[in-house]
Amino acid sequence: MSRTPLRLYMSMSIDGYIAGPDDRPGQELGRDGFRLFDWLDRRNEEGVSKQVYAEASATGAVISGRRTFELAKRWNGDHHDGVPIHVLTHRFEPDDEPPGSAKFYTDVNACADEARGKAGDRPVLVHGAGAAQALLAAGQLDELELHLVPVLLDGGRRLFEPTGLGHVELEPVRRLEGRGVTHVRYRIVHRAR
């Protein structure tokens, strides 16, 4: 029996950035970083971007890194359709009660296992570079869905900085050409240990 996939969904520039320089509260995607999400303006038009957006919205749970969760203003407790939100963090204060269905985790494997359990037969949507790196290191991340935008940001936050994880082999699963974006999905097939 195959396990429920944990699938990273991430918009990224051709030079590997997921946010422009100086991403912070009030400038959540950094300078010029919102350009990476222009394709979402077409999510209601017929085409592949609508399909990809619908697939992401049909996931059964969310795993997010703490930084992403905070920059997104905690999604006001509802990422989409009331699905459970699992937030990976290094630490949290016991009196910091996240909104809605959100819950903090410091244990990567417990977070992944609970998200899979809550998602049922639907994939788990993963957000954030930190979460992706932690899940990959723990052998929990199954797929990368990258929305490649034809722009060079020339700085900012990268999806994968050198992590010390060693060689990771990816298998292309699909490629969809949209207007102003290429959606590429990879399955993680081998990671050197």
Z-matrix of the N, CA and C atoms (Angstrom, degrees):
N
C 1 1.441
C 2 1.529 1 109.43
N 3 1.342 2 117.31 1 131.49
C 4 1.455 3 119.94 2 -179.16
C 5 1.522 4 110.39 3 -83.86
N 6 1.311 5 115.47 4 150.59
C 7 1.456 6 119.30 5 -178.72
C 8 1.525 7 110.55 6 -86.11
N 9 1.307 8 116.01 7 155.81
C 10 1.456 9 122.43 8 176.12
C 11 1.523 10 108.11 9 -60.55
N 12 1.353 11 117.94 10 125.63
C 13 1.468 12 118.66 11 -175.52
C 14 1.521 13 113.69 12 -75.22
N 15 1.322 14 115.04 13 140.24
C 16 1.452 15 122.46 14 167.68
C 17 1.523 16 105.52 15 -94.89
N 18 1.335 17 116.17 16 117.31
C 19 1.466 18 121.30 17 -172.54
C 20 1.526 19 110.04 18 -121.68
N 21 1.331 20 115.80 19 116.81
C 22 1.447 21 121.09 20 175.12
C 23 1.524 22 108.96 21 -73.24
N 24 1.323 23 117.18 22 128.81
C 25 1.464 24 123.16 23 171.55
C 26 1.522 25 107.01 24 -111.33
N 27 1.346 26 117.19 25 119.61
C 28 1.450 27 118.78 26 -174.75
C 29 1.527 28 111.02 27 -149.92
N 30 1.329 29 115.86 28 126.95
C 31 1.460 30 121.22 29 171.12
C 32 1.518 31 107.59 30 -82.24
N 33 1.345 32 115.74 31 140.22
C 34 1.453 33 119.15 32 -173.19
C 35 1.521 34 110.36 33 -150.59
N 36 1.318 35 116.34 34 142.71
C 37 1.462 36 121.21 35 174.53
C 38 1.525 37 109.37 36 -74.13
N 39 1.302 38 115.92 37 163.64
C 40 1.468 39 120.30 38 179.57
C 41 1.533 40 111.19 39 -62.54
N 42 1.335 41 117.60 40 -29.39
C 43 1.463 42 119.11 41 177.96
C 44 1.527 43 113.01 42 -89.32
N 45 1.354 44 117.30 43 15.12
C 46 1.461 45 121.59 44 167.51
C 47 1.516 46 117.29 45 90.81
N 48 1.334 47 118.25 46 14.34
C 49 1.459 48 120.43 47 -178.69
C 50 1.529 49 111.48 48 -99.36
N 51 1.337 50 115.11 49 140.32
C 52 1.463 51 120.89 50 178.57
C 53 1.527 52 111.22 51 -105.77
N 54 1.319 53 116.29 52 -6.54
C 55 1.463 54 123.49 53 173.97
C 56 1.521 55 106.89 54 -154.34
N 57 1.321 56 115.35 55 150.97
C 58 1.454 57 119.97 56 176.66
C 59 1.518 58 110.71 57 -75.97
N 60 1.329 59 116.61 58 179.28
C 61 1.459 60 120.37 59 179.02
C 62 1.526 61 112.27 60 -60.31
N 63 1.320 62 116.27 61 146.90
C 64 1.462 63 123.95 62 173.18
C 65 1.526 64 112.79 63 65.44
N 66 1.330 65 117.36 64 46.67
C 67 1.471 66 118.53 65 174.90
C 68 1.519 67 108.66 66 -77.38
N 69 1.335 68 114.85 67 130.26
C 70 1.463 69 122.30 68 -174.58
C 71 1.521 70 108.05 69 -165.15
N 72 1.320 71 117.34 70 170.45
C 73 1.468 72 119.12 71 175.18
C 74 1.537 73 110.13 72 -56.07
N 75 1.313 74 115.70 73 132.61
C 76 1.459 75 121.62 74 -176.53
C 77 1.518 76 112.70 75 92.02
N 78 1.313 77 116.29 76 -19.12
C 79 1.469 78 123.01 77 175.87
C 80 1.530 79 105.96 78 -143.87
N 81 1.342 80 114.14 79 61.88
C 82 1.460 81 122.13 80 -165.74
C 83 1.529 82 114.72 81 -58.73
N 84 1.290 83 119.37 82 -33.17
C 85 1.466 84 121.21 83 179.89
C 86 1.522 85 112.07 84 -108.25
N 87 1.312 86 116.91 85 16.47
C 88 1.450 87 121.17 86 178.84
C 89 1.517 88 112.11 87 73.37
N 90 1.324 89 114.86 88 179.99
C 91 1.467 90 119.88 89 177.63
C 92 1.527 91 109.58 90 -66.38
N 93 1.288 92 116.95 91 126.69
C 94 1.475 93 125.55 92 178.39
C 95 1.523 94 113.78 93 67.65
N 96 1.317 95 118.44 94 5.63
C 97 1.463 96 121.15 95 -177.36
C 98 1.516 97 114.56 96 -69.95
N 99 1.331 98 117.58 97 -25.83
C 100 1.465 99 118.94 98 179.61
C 101 1.524 100 111.40 99 -65.02
N 102 1.320 101 117.31 100 -17.71
C 103 1.472 102 121.08 101 175.66
C 104 1.528 103 111.14 102 -57.06
N 105 1.327 104 117.00 103 -28.90
C 106 1.460 105 121.19 104 -178.59
C 107 1.522 106 112.69 105 -67.67
N 108 1.311 107 117.28 106 -13.79
C 109 1.458 108 120.67 107 -177.06
C 110 1.529 109 113.08 108 -115.08
N 111 1.327 110 116.98 109 14.20
C 112 1.473 111 119.65 110 175.89
C 113 1.519 112 111.45 111 -57.32
N 114 1.326 113 117.21 112 -32.55
C 115 1.468 114 120.37 113 -178.64
C 116 1.530 115 111.31 114 -62.60
N 117 1.329 116 117.48 115 -26.46
C 118 1.463 117 120.37 116 178.65
C 119 1.527 118 112.39 117 -66.89
N 120 1.337 119 116.62 118 -21.28
C 121 1.464 120 119.45 119 176.22
C 122 1.527 121 111.08 120 -63.01
N 123 1.343 122 116.43 121 -18.80
C 124 1.468 123 121.29 122 -178.99
C 125 1.524 124 112.49 123 -104.25
N 126 1.322 125 116.70 124 15.45
C 127 1.464 126 119.82 125 -176.95
C 128 1.524 127 113.13 126 -67.74
N 129 1.318 128 118.18 127 -17.05
C 130 1.463 129 120.72 128 178.14
C 131 1.515 130 113.32 129 -100.34
N 132 1.350 131 116.52 130 -3.79
C 133 1.465 132 121.26 131 176.32
C 134 1.520 133 108.75 132 -88.21
N 135 1.318 134 116.65 133 151.09
C 136 1.463 135 119.65 134 175.45
C 137 1.523 136 109.30 135 -61.52
N 138 1.322 137 116.46 136 137.68
C 139 1.457 138 120.70 137 178.44
C 140 1.514 139 111.70 138 144.62
N 141 1.322 140 114.70 139 -175.98
C 142 1.465 141 119.59 140 -173.86
C 143 1.526 142 113.14 141 -69.95
N 144 1.324 143 118.44 142 -31.65
C 145 1.467 144 119.29 143 178.83
C 146 1.520 145 110.70 144 -65.55
N 147 1.319 146 116.94 145 -35.83
C 148 1.464 147 120.47 146 175.57
C 149 1.527 148 109.96 147 -64.18
N 150 1.327 149 116.68 148 -42.53
C 151 1.468 150 122.03 149 178.90
C 152 1.528 151 110.91 150 -61.60
N 153 1.327 152 116.79 151 -47.73
C 154 1.464 153 121.23 152 -177.94
C 155 1.527 154 110.49 153 -64.93
N 156 1.315 155 116.92 154 -41.66
C 157 1.466 156 120.59 155 178.34
C 158 1.529 157 110.49 156 -63.44
N 159 1.327 158 116.72 157 -42.38
C 160 1.470 159 120.76 158 178.70
C 161 1.526 160 110.92 159 -62.58
N 162 1.326 161 117.19 160 -39.76
C 163 1.467 162 120.53 161 177.76
C 164 1.527 163 111.19 162 -63.35
N 165 1.325 164 116.97 163 -43.64
C 166 1.466 165 120.35 164 179.17
C 167 1.526 166 110.47 165 -64.11
N 168 1.324 167 115.88 166 -36.96
C 169 1.473 168 120.38 167 -179.32
C 170 1.523 169 112.69 168 -75.80
N 171 1.324 170 117.35 169 -11.16
C 172 1.466 171 121.25 170 179.88
C 173 1.522 172 112.30 171 -96.34
N 174 1.331 173 117.34 172 4.77
C 175 1.458 174 120.12 173 179.05
C 176 1.524 175 109.68 174 -69.83
N 177 1.335 176 115.74 175 156.18
C 178 1.456 177 120.69 176 -172.85
C 179 1.519 178 116.23 177 -96.46
N 180 1.320 179 117.15 178 -7.86
C 181 1.463 180 121.94 179 178.55
C 182 1.524 181 107.53 180 -164.39
N 183 1.326 182 115.63 181 164.71
C 184 1.464 183 121.97 182 179.36
C 185 1.518 184 108.66 183 -127.00
N 186 1.340 185 115.58 184 138.74
C 187 1.464 186 122.00 185 166.44
C 188 1.514 187 106.01 186 -117.35
N 189 1.314 188 115.84 187 129.35
C 190 1.457 189 121.26 188 -179.57
C 191 1.514 190 109.38 189 -131.52
N 192 1.314 191 115.26 190 150.54
C 193 1.450 192 119.31 191 168.27
C 194 1.521 193 109.03 192 -75.79
N 195 1.307 194 116.97 193 157.09
C 196 1.466 195 121.43 194 -177.45
C 197 1.528 196 111.34 195 -62.29
N 198 1.329 197 116.56 196 -42.02
C 199 1.470 198 120.19 197 -178.71
C 200 1.528 199 110.52 198 -60.99
N 201 1.303 200 117.37 199 -46.30
C 202 1.466 201 121.52 200 178.12
C 203 1.515 202 110.66 201 -61.88
N 204 1.313 203 116.69 202 -44.32
C 205 1.465 204 122.70 203 179.72
C 206 1.534 205 110.68 204 -57.45
N 207 1.325 206 116.58 205 -44.57
C 208 1.465 207 120.28 206 -178.78
C 209 1.523 208 111.51 207 -72.34
N 210 1.346 209 117.37 208 -42.39
C 211 1.471 210 119.65 209 178.92
C 212 1.530 211 111.68 210 -63.81
N 213 1.338 212 116.42 211 -28.62
C 214 1.467 213 121.00 212 177.95
C 215 1.530 214 111.36 213 -86.65
N 216 1.323 215 115.85 214 13.95
C 217 1.468 216 121.99 215 -179.39
C 218 1.528 217 111.58 216 54.64
N 219 1.334 218 113.11 217 37.81
C 220 1.473 219 122.52 218 176.60
C 221 1.531 220 112.14 219 58.59
N 222 1.311 221 116.39 220 19.44
C 223 1.479 222 123.13 221 -178.75
C 224 1.531 223 111.22 222 48.84
N 225 1.303 224 116.04 223 22.00
C 226 1.471 225 120.53 224 -176.92
C 227 1.524 226 111.44 225 51.93
N 228 1.319 227 116.07 226 28.76
C 229 1.456 228 121.21 227 175.61
C 230 1.518 229 115.33 228 84.21
N 231 1.339 230 118.45 229 0.85
C 232 1.470 231 120.40 230 -178.87
C 233 1.519 232 110.43 231 -142.87
N 234 1.315 233 116.37 232 98.87
C 235 1.465 234 120.58 233 178.38
C 236 1.521 235 110.39 234 -67.57
N 237 1.320 236 117.59 235 -52.90
C 238 1.470 237 123.23 236 173.30
C 239 1.528 238 109.32 237 -163.30
N 240 1.282 239 116.06 238 134.59
C 241 1.472 240 123.84 239 173.75
C 242 1.528 241 114.69 240 52.10
N 243 1.317 242 117.89 241 25.39
C 244 1.459 243 120.64 242 176.72
C 245 1.517 244 115.60 243 72.11
N 246 1.348 245 117.94 244 15.12
C 247 1.470 246 119.00 245 -179.27
C 248 1.528 247 109.87 246 -67.45
N 249 1.331 248 117.38 247 152.32
C 250 1.468 249 120.83 248 179.25
C 251 1.533 250 111.38 249 -62.18
N 252 1.322 251 115.47 250 139.55
C 253 1.466 252 122.48 251 177.93
C 254 1.525 253 107.56 252 -111.92
N 255 1.318 254 116.53 253 121.48
C 256 1.466 255 123.42 254 -179.35
C 257 1.529 256 107.21 255 -110.14
N 258 1.306 257 117.31 256 119.68
C 259 1.463 258 121.95 257 -173.26
C 260 1.521 259 109.98 258 -110.84
N 261 1.332 260 115.59 259 116.62
C 262 1.467 261 120.99 260 176.23
C 263 1.520 262 109.18 261 -81.39
N 264 1.323 263 116.49 262 130.12
C 265 1.455 264 121.34 263 -179.54
C 266 1.524 265 108.97 264 -148.19
N 267 1.307 266 115.76 265 156.40
C 268 1.465 267 119.84 266 176.99
C 269 1.516 268 111.19 267 -74.77
N 270 1.346 269 115.63 268 -33.32
C 271 1.470 270 120.24 269 178.60
C 272 1.526 271 108.36 270 -161.92
N 273 1.320 272 114.49 271 161.76
C 274 1.461 273 120.25 272 174.84
C 275 1.515 274 108.40 273 -154.26
N 276 1.288 275 114.74 274 155.95
C 277 1.461 276 120.94 275 178.22
C 278 1.526 277 108.47 276 -84.50
N 279 1.341 278 118.28 277 134.80
C 280 1.467 279 120.61 278 -178.60
C 281 1.533 280 113.70 279 -56.57
N 282 1.332 281 117.32 280 -28.53
C 283 1.465 282 119.14 281 -179.93
C 284 1.530 283 112.86 282 -87.12
N 285 1.340 284 117.36 283 0.14
C 286 1.468 285 121.07 284 176.61
C 287 1.525 286 107.88 285 -85.60
N 288 1.294 287 116.10 286 94.36
C 289 1.467 288 122.57 287 -177.40
C 290 1.526 289 109.27 288 -92.64
N 291 1.338 290 118.62 289 108.51
C 292 1.464 291 119.38 290 179.99
C 293 1.531 292 110.80 291 -68.31
N 294 1.336 293 116.83 292 153.28
C 295 1.464 294 120.15 293 -175.74
C 296 1.529 295 113.44 294 -75.75
N 297 1.320 296 114.33 295 160.59
C 298 1.473 297 120.80 296 174.12
C 299 1.507 298 112.76 297 57.67
N 300 1.330 299 114.50 298 -134.04
C 301 1.464 300 120.74 299 -176.96
C 302 1.524 301 112.84 300 -89.51
N 303 1.332 302 118.16 301 6.69
C 304 1.467 303 121.24 302 -176.27
C 305 1.528 304 111.27 303 -71.41
N 306 1.335 305 114.63 304 146.15
C 307 1.461 306 121.84 305 179.82
C 308 1.526 307 107.98 306 -146.04
N 309 1.335 308 116.78 307 139.45
C 310 1.458 309 122.46 308 178.93
C 311 1.526 310 111.12 309 -88.11
N 312 1.348 311 115.20 310 145.23
C 313 1.466 312 122.52 311 176.62
C 314 1.523 313 108.80 312 -136.79
N 315 1.311 314 115.91 313 139.48
C 316 1.452 315 120.52 314 170.92
C 317 1.528 316 110.91 315 -106.41
N 318 1.317 317 117.40 316 -12.58
C 319 1.467 318 123.17 317 179.99
C 320 1.535 319 108.69 318 -102.73
N 321 1.327 320 116.09 319 114.37
C 322 1.467 321 121.87 320 -175.83
C 323 1.528 322 111.33 321 -60.55
N 324 1.324 323 117.10 322 -45.37
C 325 1.462 324 119.77 323 -177.19
C 326 1.529 325 111.95 324 -67.29
N 327 1.313 326 117.55 325 -40.36
C 328 1.464 327 120.35 326 177.22
C 329 1.524 328 110.60 327 -63.13
N 330 1.311 329 116.33 328 -40.60
C 331 1.464 330 121.20 329 178.33
C 332 1.531 331 110.44 330 -61.55
N 333 1.332 332 116.97 331 -49.04
C 334 1.465 333 121.47 332 -179.15
C 335 1.521 334 111.07 333 -63.13
N 336 1.320 335 117.43 334 -44.35
C 337 1.468 336 121.07 335 -178.93
C 338 1.526 337 111.73 336 -63.28
N 339 1.333 338 115.97 337 -43.98
C 340 1.470 339 118.39 338 -179.44
C 341 1.529 340 111.25 339 -68.61
N 342 1.328 341 117.27 340 -38.93
C 343 1.471 342 120.09 341 178.13
C 344 1.529 343 110.67 342 -62.39
N 345 1.320 344 116.61 343 -43.39
C 346 1.474 345 119.77 344 177.13
C 347 1.532 346 110.51 345 -60.59
N 348 1.311 347 116.66 346 -43.97
C 349 1.459 348 120.89 347 179.79
C 350 1.515 349 112.10 348 -61.35
N 351 1.324 350 116.86 349 -41.07
C 352 1.467 351 121.24 350 -179.49
C 353 1.527 352 111.79 351 -73.08
N 354 1.333 353 117.85 352 -31.08
C 355 1.468 354 121.59 353 -176.54
C 356 1.521 355 112.49 354 -75.05
N 357 1.321 356 117.29 355 -21.19
C 358 1.463 357 120.06 356 -178.32
C 359 1.514 358 110.87 357 66.32
N 360 1.331 359 116.92 358 -125.44
C 361 1.466 360 120.29 359 -178.34
C 362 1.525 361 112.41 360 -93.74
N 363 1.329 362 117.55 361 8.45
C 364 1.463 363 121.13 362 178.54
C 365 1.527 364 110.07 363 -100.59
N 366 1.330 365 118.24 364 149.81
C 367 1.468 366 119.94 365 178.39
C 368 1.524 367 111.85 366 -62.92
N 369 1.326 368 115.14 367 162.68
C 370 1.457 369 122.92 368 174.44
C 371 1.520 370 107.58 369 -103.36
N 372 1.327 371 116.77 370 127.70
C 373 1.459 372 122.77 371 178.49
C 374 1.527 373 108.53 372 -84.18
N 375 1.330 374 116.69 373 129.09
C 376 1.463 375 121.90 374 178.50
C 377 1.521 376 108.42 375 -111.78
N 378 1.349 377 116.23 376 134.14
C 379 1.463 378 123.82 377 177.36
C 380 1.512 379 109.78 378 -122.93
N 381 1.316 380 116.50 379 140.77
C 382 1.460 381 121.46 380 169.83
C 383 1.511 382 114.32 381 101.34
N 384 1.323 383 114.96 382 137.59
C 385 1.461 384 120.97 383 -179.97
C 386 1.524 385 111.74 384 -64.27
N 387 1.316 386 117.17 385 -43.44
C 388 1.465 387 120.41 386 -179.84
C 389 1.513 388 112.24 387 -62.11
N 390 1.328 389 116.35 388 -44.07
C 391 1.471 390 120.34 389 178.21
C 392 1.520 391 110.24 390 -63.21
N 393 1.331 392 116.82 391 -43.98
C 394 1.470 393 120.69 392 -179.59
C 395 1.524 394 110.82 393 -60.52
N 396 1.317 395 116.99 394 -44.72
C 397 1.464 396 120.67 395 -179.47
C 398 1.524 397 111.54 396 -65.27
N 399 1.329 398 117.32 397 -41.98
C 400 1.472 399 120.58 398 179.71
C 401 1.522 400 110.95 399 -65.79
N 402 1.325 401 117.26 400 -42.79
C 403 1.467 402 121.05 401 179.36
C 404 1.523 403 111.27 402 -66.99
N 405 1.320 404 117.00 403 -39.40
C 406 1.465 405 120.85 404 177.57
C 407 1.529 406 110.20 405 -63.58
N 408 1.321 407 117.43 406 -44.59
C 409 1.462 408 121.64 407 179.83
C 410 1.521 409 111.58 408 -61.87
N 411 1.336 410 116.95 409 -33.01
C 412 1.474 411 121.53 410 -179.38
C 413 1.525 412 112.45 411 -86.22
N 414 1.331 413 118.06 412 0.19
C 415 1.465 414 120.94 413 -178.76
C 416 1.520 415 112.70 414 73.80
N 417 1.323 416 117.64 415 21.51
C 418 1.467 417 121.54 416 -176.39
C 419 1.526 418 113.45 417 -100.86
N 420 1.325 419 119.11 418 -24.15
C 421 1.463 420 121.48 419 -178.05
C 422 1.521 421 109.47 420 -77.78
N 423 1.330 422 116.48 421 128.57
C 424 1.468 423 121.21 422 -175.22
C 425 1.522 424 114.19 423 -102.99
N 426 1.335 425 117.12 424 -36.06
C 427 1.463 426 120.41 425 -173.48
C 428 1.527 427 110.93 426 -144.38
N 429 1.342 428 114.32 427 153.16
C 430 1.458 429 121.97 428 172.94
C 431 1.522 430 107.50 429 -117.99
N 432 1.308 431 117.78 430 123.62
C 433 1.462 432 122.71 431 172.19
C 434 1.525 433 105.20 432 -110.90
N 435 1.339 434 115.22 433 104.53
C 436 1.460 435 120.61 434 -176.64
C 437 1.516 436 109.62 435 -105.03
N 438 1.317 437 115.54 436 133.16
C 439 1.458 438 122.45 437 177.19
C 440 1.530 439 105.32 438 -104.53
N 441 1.327 440 116.01 439 95.02
C 442 1.462 441 121.89 440 -173.78
C 443 1.519 442 109.96 441 -83.96
N 444 1.327 443 115.55 442 120.03
C 445 1.457 444 122.45 443 -176.33
C 446 1.526 445 108.22 444 -105.96
N 447 1.328 446 117.77 445 130.41
C 448 1.463 447 121.00 446 -175.47
C 449 1.530 448 112.90 447 -74.52
N 450 1.315 449 114.59 448 72.16
C 451 1.456 450 121.52 449 177.42
C 452 1.530 451 107.60 450 -147.95
N 453 1.309 452 116.36 451 149.87
C 454 1.462 453 122.62 452 173.16
C 455 1.522 454 107.04 453 -110.25
N 456 1.323 455 117.47 454 115.63
C 457 1.463 456 120.88 455 -178.80
C 458 1.527 457 112.31 456 -85.63
N 459 1.328 458 116.97 457 -21.34
C 460 1.465 459 122.74 458 175.29
C 461 1.522 460 113.27 459 59.99
N 462 1.311 461 116.20 460 29.79
C 463 1.457 462 120.07 461 176.69
C 464 1.506 463 110.07 462 152.45
N 465 1.332 464 115.52 463 163.31
C 466 1.451 465 120.60 464 178.83
C 467 1.514 466 111.68 465 127.98
N 468 1.310 467 115.22 466 -145.33
C 469 1.471 468 122.07 467 -177.94
C 470 1.523 469 108.74 468 -104.65
N 471 1.330 470 116.34 469 125.35
C 472 1.465 471 121.73 470 179.15
C 473 1.523 472 110.55 471 -88.80
N 474 1.321 473 115.61 472 153.52
C 475 1.457 474 120.25 473 175.45
C 476 1.522 475 110.26 474 -67.74
N 477 1.323 476 116.60 475 -49.63
C 478 1.463 477 120.42 476 -179.59
C 479 1.518 478 110.13 477 -126.95
N 480 1.305 479 115.66 478 107.78
C 481 1.463 480 121.71 479 167.95
C 482 1.523 481 105.77 480 -84.07
N 483 1.331 482 119.24 481 166.23
C 484 1.458 483 118.69 482 174.92
C 485 1.537 484 110.07 483 -53.98
N 486 1.321 485 115.40 484 126.19
C 487 1.463 486 120.29 485 -173.28
C 488 1.518 487 113.75 486 -114.16
N 489 1.321 488 117.06 487 -12.81
C 490 1.452 489 119.32 488 -175.86
C 491 1.520 490 112.57 489 78.84
N 492 1.338 491 116.95 490 10.80
C 493 1.461 492 120.58 491 -179.24
C 494 1.522 493 112.50 492 -78.47
N 495 1.314 494 116.91 493 -15.01
C 496 1.452 495 119.20 494 -176.78
C 497 1.515 496 111.58 495 83.20
N 498 1.296 497 114.94 496 -165.46
C 499 1.459 498 123.72 497 -175.81
C 500 1.530 499 111.34 498 -69.01
N 501 1.326 500 116.29 499 130.21
C 502 1.465 501 121.97 500 176.76
C 503 1.521 502 107.44 501 -124.67
N 504 1.311 503 116.85 502 124.89
C 505 1.464 504 122.52 503 -179.09
C 506 1.522 505 109.64 504 -99.11
N 507 1.334 506 116.05 505 132.05
C 508 1.456 507 122.36 506 180.00
C 509 1.522 508 109.80 507 -117.75
N 510 1.323 509 115.67 508 143.37
C 511 1.462 510 121.46 509 176.38
C 512 1.528 511 108.25 510 -111.53
N 513 1.345 512 117.76 511 121.35
C 514 1.459 513 118.85 512 176.62
C 515 1.531 514 110.49 513 -62.94
N 516 1.326 515 116.45 514 131.09
C 517 1.458 516 122.12 515 -179.98
C 518 1.521 517 110.70 516 -105.64
N 519 1.356 518 116.13 517 -40.85
C 520 1.470 519 118.89 518 176.24
C 521 1.516 520 109.72 519 -161.64
N 522 1.332 521 113.04 520 161.07
C 523 1.466 522 122.03 521 178.02
C 524 1.517 523 107.03 522 -142.26
N 525 1.331 524 116.63 523 124.02
C 526 1.458 525 122.43 524 -179.88
C 527 1.521 526 108.69 525 -123.98
N 528 1.325 527 116.40 526 126.69
C 529 1.457 528 121.19 527 179.05
C 530 1.520 529 109.65 528 -92.37
N 531 1.311 530 116.05 529 120.09
C 532 1.456 531 121.56 530 175.50
C 533 1.516 532 109.58 531 -112.55
N 534 1.298 533 116.13 532 178.55
C 535 1.455 534 120.34 533 177.10
C 536 1.523 535 108.73 534 -77.68
N 537 1.329 536 116.28 535 110.43
C 538 1.459 537 120.84 536 179.45
C 539 1.513 538 114.97 537 79.49
N 540 1.341 539 117.85 538 13.67
C 541 1.459 540 120.75 539 -179.55
C 542 1.529 541 109.54 540 -161.56
N 543 1.318 542 115.56 541 147.56
C 544 1.462 543 121.58 542 171.03
C 545 1.520 544 106.99 543 -119.69
N 546 1.326 545 116.21 544 121.43
C 547 1.467 546 121.43 545 179.91
C 548 1.529 547 107.42 546 -94.93
N 549 1.322 548 116.75 547 119.66
C 550 1.461 549 121.84 548 -177.28
C 551 1.525 550 108.52 549 -124.99
N 552 1.321 551 116.02 550 129.93
C 553 1.468 552 120.50 551 176.56
C 554 1.523 553 109.24 552 -114.20
N 555 1.328 554 115.22 553 133.97
C 556 1.458 555 123.10 554 177.75
C 557 1.519 556 109.07 555 -123.31
N 558 1.314 557 116.31 556 144.74
C 559 1.460 558 122.70 557 171.27
C 560 1.530 559 106.94 558 -101.30
N 561 1.312 560 116.18 559 136.19
C 562 1.469 561 120.19 560 176.88
C 563 1.525 562 106.30 561 -81.96
N 564 1.333 563 115.98 562 116.61
C 565 1.462 564 119.97 563 -174.52
C 566 1.518 565 113.96 564 -108.10
N 567 1.324 566 116.84 565 -23.09
C 568 1.461 567 118.22 566 -179.03
C 569 1.530 568 108.73 567 -158.77
N 570 1.303 569 114.01 568 136.00
C 571 1.458 570 120.22 569 175.63
C 572 1.504 571 107.74 570 -132.69
N 573 1.342 572 116.07 571 123.91
C 574 1.468 573 120.44 572 177.57
C 575 1.525 574 108.95 573 -65.80
N 576 1.287 575 116.83 574 142.79
C 577 1.473 576 119.97 575 179.08
C 578 1.505 577 110.19 576 -116.80
